[in-house]
């Protein structure tokens, strides 16, 4: 009989997340879209029937829309020109290959949407906002089906040596059975994490701004700030896309429900929650607040990009570069992959990475606060994403620390002695 802790960690916990997360995201959407972002319906049993009735349902029309979008993004990934880039070596000693054409795909995707809407008149530009509920509910069902298919694929037809099971079916369905599944030469992590999840977020932002314009014949300053900062973040992401392949999500997390559902449902459903709220609740910010939020947000974005660029450049050059005008300070670390091959890397402890070991998380939270702030303080739900992000990154910091310690051993302990703080210098 399995120990109680093992049952909780490997079966009860993952099963609870599998069952609870879909209704949670649909409930949050419903409270924002149908109840003005108020939490009161949750606390008033008399309103529960109305709340349940307002929950979005999946539709066949939405399923065809999503399937067409996935096919379109897969075609762009394969057909648009772009150099081949190699990701970090996997535990089994494999280097995954990616097509680096993210900025071009971003431009083509949004140009195609605006051309079909404004140029050809096939649909109003605010249609994604108007149909966001049914699209979200349908995406929940499709992501569940995709997660199950990925589970079976990893067991029967894995794409490479980085696959396996934990011996617990529920946990395998939740975490996945393959690290880098591919289909038709396309890396599915890149397709769904980057091109489906991030692209759908950007399109929804454009649609929210259009929907507000359709309703008020203008775009409020709050909507301009919120969408502008998020779109800037998305542009930065695709410029930096090859760097994303060296993050925890891609390097270590298998592609199962956790990532698959997260990037196709949670991301477009939760990240722009404050923007969904602003469509029907525009605020006209005073000039000082507009300037403050834009300046702070864009500065945080620039710092986040600079930190990631410093780390990428140091790894690419083996530490033979300058950070803030001085030679980069690095530590050599050795690690072994599953095939027994020993590798060497460098750990940067100067520049932003001399301030804290996971400094890039700090400006990311600041930016999220800046794009939620235009919604004001009348409601709590528009602030859900910054709070969630802070909790997520705190958890990810712990996971990253444990992985680095197990991977690099004494070299990482030395690094921790040199860089004392985890995220916030002099505080945490």
C-alpha positions in Angstrom: 0.0 0.0 0.0 1.4 3.4 -1.0 2.2 5.8 1.8 -0.4 8.5 2.4 2.0 11.3 1.3 2.6 9.5 -2.0 -1.1 9.0 -2.7 -1.7 12.7 -2.0 1.2 13.9 -4.1 0.8 11.5 -7.0 -3.0 10.9 -7.2 -5.2 13.1 -5.1 -3.4 16.4 -5.7 -3.1 16.1 -9.5 -6.6 14.8 -9.8 -8.0 17.7 -7.8 -6.2 20.2 -10.1 -7.4 18.3 -13.2 -11.0 18.6 -12.0 -11.0 22.0 -10.3 -9.0 24.3 -12.7 -11.4 24.2 -15.6 -14.5 25.4 -13.6 -12.3 28.0 -11.8 -11.2 29.7 -15.0 -14.7 29.6 -16.3 -16.1 31.0 -13.0 -13.6 33.9 -13.0 -14.5 34.7 -16.6 -18.2 34.7 -15.8 -17.8 36.9 -12.7 -15.9 39.5 -14.8 -18.1 39.3 -18.0 -21.6 38.8 -16.5 -21.3 40.2 -12.9 -19.1 43.3 -13.3 -16.2 41.6 -11.7 -17.9 41.3 -8.3 -17.3 38.4 -5.9 -20.7 38.9 -4.3 -22.5 36.2 -6.3 -20.2 33.6 -4.8 -21.3 34.6 -1.3 -25.0 34.8 -2.0 -26.7 31.4 -2.5 -29.7 33.1 -4.0 -27.5 34.1 -7.0 -25.9 30.7 -7.6 -28.6 29.6 -10.1 -27.9 32.8 -12.1 -24.2 32.3 -11.8 -24.4 28.7 -13.1 -26.7 29.8 -15.9 -24.2 32.4 -17.0 -21.2 30.0 -17.2 -20.1 29.6 -20.8 -20.6 26.4 -22.7 -18.5 24.8 -25.4 -19.8 24.9 -28.9 -19.0 23.2 -32.2 -18.5 26.6 -33.9 -15.8 27.5 -31.3 -14.1 24.1 -31.8 -13.7 24.7 -35.5 -12.4 28.2 -34.8 -9.8 26.9 -32.4 -8.8 24.0 -34.7 -8.4 26.5 -37.6 -6.3 28.8 -35.5 -4.0 26.0 -34.4 -3.6 24.8 -38.0 -2.8 28.4 -39.1 -0.1 28.8 -36.5 1.4 25.4 -37.3 1.6 26.5 -41.0 3.3 29.8 -40.0 5.8 27.9 -37.8 6.7 25.6 -40.7 6.5 27.9 -43.7 7.8 31.3 -42.5 11.5 31.8 -43.0 13.7 31.7 -39.9 17.0 30.2 -38.7 17.1 26.9 -36.8 18.0 27.3 -33.2 19.0 24.6 -30.7 17.7 24.3 -27.2 19.7 23.2 -24.1 20.7 19.6 -23.9 18.0 17.4 -22.4 18.6 14.9 -19.5 18.9 12.2 -22.2 21.5 14.1 -24.1 19.3 15.4 -26.9 19.4 19.0 -28.3 15.9 20.0 -29.5 15.6 22.1 -32.6 13.3 25.1 -33.1 12.4 27.4 -35.9 13.1 31.0 -34.9 10.4 33.0 -36.8 8.4 34.3 -33.9 8.3 38.0 -34.7 7.3 37.3 -38.3 4.5 34.9 -37.1 3.3 37.6 -34.6 3.1 40.2 -37.4 1.4 37.9 -39.9 -1.1 36.6 -37.3 -2.3 40.1 -36.3 -2.2 41.5 -39.8 -4.3 38.6 -41.0 -6.8 39.2 -38.2 -7.1 42.9 -38.9 -7.2 42.4 -42.7 -10.0 39.8 -42.4 -11.9 42.0 -40.0 -11.4 45.6 -41.1 -10.3 45.0 -44.7 -12.6 42.2 -45.8 -15.4 42.7 -43.3 -15.7 38.9 -42.5 -16.3 39.6 -38.9 -16.3 42.6 -36.4 -12.9 43.1 -34.8 -14.5 42.7 -31.3 -15.7 39.2 -32.1 -13.1 37.4 -30.0 -14.2 39.3 -26.9 -17.9 38.7 -27.7 -17.2 34.9 -28.1 -14.5 34.7 -25.5 -16.7 32.7 -23.1 -17.6 29.9 -25.6 -14.0 29.9 -26.9 -12.7 29.5 -23.4 -15.1 26.7 -22.5 -14.4 24.9 -25.7 -10.6 25.3 -25.2 -11.1 23.5 -21.9 -12.5 20.5 -23.5 -10.0 20.4 -26.4 -7.1 20.9 -24.0 -8.3 17.9 -21.9 -8.5 15.8 -25.1 -5.1 16.9 -26.2 -3.6 16.1 -22.8 -5.0 12.6 -23.0 -3.7 12.2 -26.5 -0.2 13.4 -25.5 -0.3 10.9 -22.6 -1.0 8.0 -24.9 1.5 9.2 -27.5 4.3 9.3 -24.9 3.5 5.7 -23.9 3.2 4.3 -27.4 5.0 6.5 -29.9 7.4 8.8 -28.1 9.3 11.3 -30.2 12.7 10.8 -28.4 14.5 9.3 -25.4 13.2 11.9 -23.0 10.0 10.2 -22.0 8.8 7.8 -19.3 6.2 7.4 -16.6 6.2 7.8 -12.8 4.1 4.7 -12.3 1.1 6.9 -11.3 -1.4 7.3 -14.2 -3.0 10.5 -12.8 0.3 12.1 -12.2 1.5 11.1 -15.7 -1.6 12.6 -17.3 -1.0 15.8 -15.3 2.7 16.3 -15.9 3.0 14.5 -19.2 5.0 11.5 -20.5 7.3 13.3 -23.0 9.6 16.3 -22.5 9.7 17.3 -26.2 6.9 15.7 -28.2 6.9 16.4 -31.9 4.4 15.9 -34.7 5.1 16.3 -38.4 8.4 17.9 -37.5 6.8 20.5 -35.3 7.8 20.8 -31.6 4.5 20.8 -29.9 5.7 22.8 -26.9 6.8 25.6 -29.2 3.5 25.4 -31.2 1.1 25.5 -28.2 3.2 27.4 -25.6 4.4 30.1 -27.9 2.3 30.2 -31.1 -1.2 29.2 -29.8 -1.1 30.5 -26.2 0.8 33.8 -26.7 -0.8 34.6 -30.0 -4.3 34.1 -28.8 -3.5 36.4 -25.8 -2.4 39.1 -28.3 -5.5 38.7 -30.5 -7.8 38.9 -27.5 -6.2 42.1 -26.4 -6.8 43.7 -29.8 -10.4 42.4 -29.8 -11.0 43.9 -26.3 -9.9 47.3 -27.5 -12.1 47.0 -30.6 -15.0 45.8 -28.5 -14.7 48.9 -26.2 -14.5 51.1 -29.3 -17.7 49.5 -30.7 -19.5 50.2 -27.4 -18.2 53.6 -26.5 -17.0 54.9 -29.9 -13.5 55.4 -28.4 -10.7 53.7 -26.5 -10.2 54.8 -22.9 -6.8 55.7 -21.6 -7.0 52.8 -19.2 -7.6 50.3 -22.1 -4.7 51.9 -24.0 -2.3 51.5 -21.1 -3.4 47.9 -20.2 -3.4 46.6 -23.8 -0.3 48.6 -24.7 1.8 47.1 -21.9 0.6 43.6 -22.5 1.2 43.8 -26.3 4.7 45.2 -25.6 5.3 42.2 -23.3 4.1 39.8 -26.1 6.4 41.5 -28.7 9.3 41.2 -26.3 8.5 37.5 -25.8 8.7 36.7 -29.5 11.9 38.7 -29.9 13.3 36.7 -27.1 11.5 33.4 -28.0 14.7 31.4 -28.4 15.6 32.3 -24.9 12.3 30.9 -23.6 13.6 27.5 -24.7 16.1 27.6 -21.8 13.4 28.2 -19.2 12.1 25.8 -16.6 8.8 25.3 -18.6 10.7 24.0 -21.6 13.8 22.4 -20.2 12.3 20.4 -17.3 8.5 20.3 -17.4 7.0 17.6 -19.5 4.2 18.4 -21.9 1.1 17.2 -20.2 -2.1 18.8 -18.7 -0.1 21.2 -16.5 1.5 23.0 -19.5 -0.9 22.1 -22.3 -4.1 23.3 -20.5 -2.1 26.1 -18.8 -1.0 27.7 -22.1 -4.2 27.1 -24.1 -6.8 28.0 -21.5 -5.3 29.5 -18.3 -3.1 31.9 -20.2 -5.7 33.6 -22.5 -8.4 33.2 -19.8 -6.5 34.8 -16.9 -3.7 36.9 -18.1 -5.9 39.5 -19.8 -8.6 39.4 -17.1 -8.3 43.1 -16.2 -8.6 44.0 -19.9 -11.8 42.0 -20.2 -13.1 44.0 -17.2 -12.1 47.3 -18.8 -14.3 46.7 -22.0 -17.4 47.5 -20.0 -15.8 49.6 -17.3 -13.5 52.1 -18.9 -11.6 54.5 -16.7 -10.1 57.8 -17.9 -6.8 58.0 -16.2 -5.2 61.4 -15.4 -2.1 62.2 -17.4 0.2 61.6 -14.5 -1.1 58.1 -13.9 -0.9 57.2 -17.6 2.7 58.4 -17.7 3.6 56.7 -14.5 2.1 53.3 -15.4 3.6 53.3 -18.9 7.0 54.5 -17.8 7.2 52.0 -14.9 5.8 49.1 -17.0 8.1 49.7 -19.9 11.1 50.1 -17.7 10.2 46.8 -15.9 9.9 45.2 -19.4 13.3 46.6 -20.5 15.0 45.4 -17.3 13.4 41.9 -17.7 14.7 41.7 -21.2 18.1 43.0 -20.2 18.5 40.4 -17.5 17.5 37.6 -19.9 19.9 38.9 -22.5 22.8 39.1 -20.1 22.3 35.4 -19.1 21.9 34.3 -22.7 25.0 36.2 -23.9 27.1 34.8 -21.0 26.1 31.3 -21.8 26.7 31.8 -25.6 30.2 33.2 -25.1 31.2 31.0 -22.2 31.5 34.1 -20.0 33.9 35.9 -22.4 31.8 39.1 -22.4 31.3 42.3 -20.5 28.3 43.1 -18.2 27.7 46.7 -17.3 31.1 47.6 -18.8 33.0 45.1 -16.7 34.1 41.5 -17.4 31.3 39.1 -16.5 31.7 37.3 -13.2 31.0 33.7 -13.6 31.4 30.3 -12.0 32.1 27.1 -13.9 29.6 24.3 -13.2 29.6 20.7 -14.3 26.6 18.4 -14.8 25.9 15.1 -16.4 23.0 14.0 -18.7 21.3 10.7 -18.6 23.5 9.3 -21.3 26.6 9.7 -19.0 28.0 12.7 -20.9 29.5 15.4 -18.7 28.9 19.0 -19.7 30.2 22.4 -18.5 28.2 25.6 -18.2 28.7 29.0 -16.5 26.7 30.6 -13.7 26.6 34.4 -14.0 26.9 36.4 -10.7 27.2 40.0 -11.9 24.9 42.5 -13.6 21.3 41.9 -12.7 22.2 38.4 -11.7 24.6 39.7 -9.0 21.6 41.3 -7.3 19.5 38.1 -6.9 19.5 34.6 -8.2 16.1 35.0 -9.9 16.0 38.7 -10.4 14.1 38.6 -13.7 10.9 37.5 -11.8 10.8 40.9 -10.0 10.3 43.2 -13.0 7.8 40.6 -14.4 5.6 41.1 -11.4 6.0 44.9 -11.5 4.9 44.9 -15.2 1.8 42.7 -14.4 0.8 45.2 -11.6 1.1 48.0 -14.1 -1.3 46.5 -16.6 -3.8 45.6 -13.9 -3.7 49.0 -12.2 -5.7 50.8 -15.0 -8.8 48.8 -13.9 -8.8 50.6 -10.6 -9.6 49.4 -7.1 -13.3 49.0 -7.3 -13.1 45.3 -7.9 -10.6 42.6 -6.7 -10.8 40.2 -9.7 -9.0 42.4 -12.2 -6.0 42.1 -9.8 -6.1 38.3 -9.9 -3.3 37.8 -12.3 -0.6 39.8 -10.5 -1.4 38.0 -7.3 -1.4 34.6 -9.0 1.9 35.5 -10.8 3.6 36.4 -7.5 2.5 33.0 -6.0 3.5 31.1 -9.2 7.0 32.7 -9.4 7.6 32.1 -5.6 6.8 28.4 -6.2 8.9 28.3 -9.4 11.8 29.9 -7.5 11.8 27.0 -5.0 11.5 24.5 -7.8 14.4 26.1 -9.7 16.6 26.2 -6.7 16.1 22.5 -6.0 16.8 21.6 -9.6 19.9 23.7 -9.8 21.2 22.3 -6.5 20.7 18.8 -7.7 22.2 19.5 -11.2 25.2 21.6 -10.3 25.9 20.6 -6.7 28.7 22.4 -4.9 29.0 25.0 -7.8 25.5 26.1 -7.1 26.1 26.3 -3.3 29.1 28.5 -4.1 26.9 30.6 -6.3 24.3 31.0 -3.5 27.0 32.2 -1.2 28.0 34.9 -3.7 24.4 35.9 -4.6 22.6 35.8 -1.3 19.1 36.9 -2.3 16.6 34.8 -4.2 14.4 37.4 -5.9 14.2 40.8 -4.2 17.6 42.2 -3.2 18.0 42.8 0.5 14.6 41.4 1.3 14.0 37.9 -0.2 
